[in-house]
């Protein structure tokens, strides 16, 4: 069974009772964890705004799938702690601004809000050299601003926060090589083409990766990953993959 590694403010835990990590384009990464706490040692550590990282150990390497902060520590039982955690993308969803930007490129507008105002890494913002005449915000979030920009400029860029804390905003790249080829019934299951999902055992995958899926009839599909949900099962760690099918 693949074992998770958790660090809370530098304190390492060797056992996690249950976990679910969700990462989707356009949303904050969310971690829901249940940790054993037989000696009460986590109580003083698990406080709001405490940093937390979560990795899965694949043997030769560890795959960091969450980095963020604890927002809601809960103690449902004396010897357990439940943690609800979000990555820094949450700032784009809750911080509100009232101002108007005039005659600027959308990439510069986003760099201003995400970088200067929120203090996040904006090196993942793709340069877009068409000017937007006006961006009026009245008690609106950065996500509201993004939606306004997309609507006014007819854009459909993807945006997300990676585990290194870098904010990305870029046009979708479907011409990249596939990072893995899955065979349904071998290393993947529950292929639902209509809803764009399948499941697999834990493997290193990330948002915006391209993968190939081969179904039971040997039909092959190219899939662009839009979401990943890691969770523990009786047999180990499982990923539910969300995708958009790439058509020629």
C-alpha positions in Angstrom: 0.0 0.0 0.0 1.3 3.4 -0.9 1.9 5.4 2.2 1.3 9.2 2.5 3.7 11.5 4.2 2.3 14.6 6.0 4.2 17.6 7.4 2.5 20.1 9.6 4.8 23.0 10.3 7.7 20.6 10.0 6.2 17.9 12.2 6.1 14.5 10.4 3.4 12.0 10.8 3.9 8.3 9.8 0.3 7.3 9.7 -2.9 8.7 8.1 -6.2 7.1 8.9 -8.0 8.5 5.8 -7.5 11.2 3.2 -9.0 12.7 0.1 -7.1 15.3 -1.9 -8.9 17.1 -4.8 -7.3 19.2 -7.5 -9.4 20.7 -10.3 -8.8 23.4 -12.9 -10.3 26.7 -11.7 -10.6 25.6 -8.1 -8.5 25.5 -4.9 -6.8 22.2 -4.1 -8.6 20.7 -1.0 -7.2 18.2 1.5 -9.5 16.4 4.0 -7.4 14.3 6.4 -8.0 12.2 9.5 -4.9 11.7 11.6 -4.5 9.6 14.8 -3.7 11.6 17.8 -3.3 9.2 20.7 -1.1 11.5 22.8 -2.8 14.8 21.9 0.3 16.1 20.3 -1.5 17.5 17.2 -3.8 19.8 19.2 -1.3 22.6 19.6 -0.1 22.3 16.0 -3.4 21.9 14.1 -4.5 25.5 14.2 -5.9 27.7 11.5 -3.4 29.1 8.9 -0.8 26.4 9.8 1.1 25.2 6.7 0.6 21.6 5.6 2.1 19.5 2.9 0.9 16.0 1.7 3.0 13.6 -0.4 2.5 10.0 -1.6 5.6 7.8 -1.4 6.0 5.8 -4.6 9.2 4.1 -3.4 12.0 5.7 -5.2 10.4 9.2 -5.0 7.7 11.1 -3.3 4.9 12.9 -5.2 3.8 16.2 -3.6 0.1 16.5 -4.3 -0.9 19.2 -1.8 0.7 22.2 -0.2 -1.5 24.7 1.6 -2.9 25.7 5.0 -5.2 24.3 7.6 -8.5 26.2 7.7 -10.6 24.0 9.9 -9.0 21.7 12.5 -11.6 19.5 14.2 -11.4 17.0 17.0 -14.4 14.7 16.7 -12.8 12.1 18.9 -10.3 12.4 21.6 -7.7 10.3 19.7 -8.4 11.7 16.2 -7.9 15.0 14.4 -9.7 16.0 11.2 -8.1 18.7 9.1 -9.7 20.7 6.2 -7.0 22.4 4.2 -6.9 24.6 1.1 -4.0 25.8 -1.2 -3.3 29.5 -1.8 -5.7 29.5 -4.7 -8.4 30.1 -2.1 -7.2 33.7 -1.8 -8.4 34.3 -5.4 -11.8 33.1 -4.3 -12.3 35.1 -1.1 -10.2 38.3 -1.3 -12.3 41.1 -2.8 -11.3 44.3 -4.6 -12.9 47.5 -5.6 -11.0 49.4 -8.4 -11.0 49.8 -12.2 -8.1 48.9 -14.5 -8.0 50.6 -17.9 -6.3 49.7 -21.1 -4.1 46.9 -20.0 -3.2 43.4 -21.1 -5.2 40.7 -19.2 -1.9 39.0 -18.3 -0.7 42.2 -16.7 -4.1 42.6 -14.9 -3.8 39.1 -13.4 -0.2 39.6 -12.4 -1.2 42.8 -10.6 -3.9 41.1 -8.6 -2.4 37.7 -8.0 1.2 38.9 -7.6 1.2 42.4 -6.2 -2.1 42.3 -4.2 -2.1 38.7 -3.1 1.7 38.1 -3.0 1.6 34.8 -5.0 4.0 33.5 -7.6 2.8 34.6 -11.1 5.5 33.0 -13.3 2.8 30.6 -14.7 0.8 33.4 -16.3 1.0 33.3 -20.1 1.6 36.6 -21.8 -1.5 37.7 -23.8 -0.9 40.7 -26.0 -4.4 41.9 -26.8 -5.5 44.9 -24.6 -8.7 45.0 -22.5 -10.1 48.5 -22.4 -11.6 48.2 -18.9 -11.9 45.9 -16.0 -14.3 47.3 -13.3 -14.3 45.5 -10.0 -16.8 46.3 -7.2 -16.3 44.0 -4.2 -15.2 41.3 -6.6 -12.7 38.5 -6.3 -9.9 37.6 -8.7 -12.0 34.7 -10.0 -14.7 37.2 -10.8 -12.2 39.3 -12.6 -11.0 36.2 -14.6 -14.5 35.3 -15.6 -15.1 38.9 -16.7 -11.9 38.9 -18.8 -12.8 35.6 -20.4 -16.3 36.7 -21.2 -15.2 40.1 -22.7 -12.3 38.7 -24.7 -13.9 35.3 -25.6 -11.1 33.4 -23.9 -11.1 29.9 -22.4 -7.7 29.8 -20.8 -7.1 27.2 -18.0 -6.1 28.5 -14.6 -4.9 26.7 -11.5 -2.3 26.6 -8.7 0.4 24.0 -8.7 1.9 22.4 -5.6 4.9 24.8 -5.7 2.5 27.7 -5.2 2.7 29.0 -8.7 -0.4 30.4 -10.3 -1.0 29.3 -13.9 -3.2 31.0 -16.6 -2.6 29.7 -20.1 -4.2 28.5 -23.3 -4.9 24.8 -23.3 -2.1 22.7 -24.9 -3.5 19.5 -26.4 -0.5 18.9 -28.7 1.8 17.7 -26.0 2.9 14.0 -25.7 0.9 11.7 -23.5 2.6 11.0 -20.1 1.0 7.6 -19.8 -1.1 5.1 -21.7 -3.8 3.4 -19.5 -5.5 0.1 -20.4 -9.0 -0.4 -19.0 -9.0 -3.6 -17.0 -5.3 -3.6 -16.6 -4.1 -0.4 -14.9 -7.3 1.6 -15.0 -11.0 1.0 -14.4 -14.5 2.6 -14.5 -13.9 4.4 -17.8 -16.9 6.7 -18.3 -16.4 8.5 -21.6 -19.7 10.4 -21.4 -18.8 12.0 -18.0 -15.0 12.1 -18.6 -13.7 10.0 -15.7 -11.8 6.8 -14.9 -9.9 5.5 -11.9 -6.4 4.1 -11.5 -4.0 3.2 -8.8 -1.7 5.9 -7.6 0.7 7.1 -10.3 2.3 10.5 -10.8 -0.1 12.6 -12.8 -0.9 16.3 -12.8 -3.4 18.8 -14.1 -3.2 19.5 -17.8 -1.3 16.3 -18.5 -2.3 14.4 -21.6 -2.9 10.6 -21.2 -4.1 7.9 -23.6 -6.9 5.5 -22.5 -7.4 2.2 -24.3 -10.8 0.6 -23.6 -11.9 -3.0 -23.6 -12.5 -2.9 -27.4 -9.0 -1.6 -28.0 -10.4 1.8 -29.0 -7.9 4.6 -28.1 -8.8 8.0 -26.6 -6.6 11.0 -26.0 -7.6 12.7 -22.7 -6.6 16.1 -21.2 -6.7 16.0 -17.4 -8.9 18.6 -15.8 -9.1 17.1 -12.3 -7.6 14.6 -10.0 -8.9 13.2 -6.7 -6.6 11.0 -4.6 -8.1 8.9 -1.8 -7.3 5.9 0.3 -8.9 2.5 -0.2 -8.6 -0.9 1.4 -6.2 -1.9 -1.4 -4.1 1.3 -1.4 -4.3 4.7 -2.9 -6.6 5.4 -5.8 -6.9 8.4 -8.2 -10.1 9.4 -9.9 -9.2 11.2 -13.1 -11.4 13.8 -14.7 -10.7 14.6 -18.3 -11.8 16.3 -21.5 -11.5 14.1 -24.6 -9.2 15.6 -27.2 -10.6 15.2 -30.7 -8.7 15.7 -34.0 
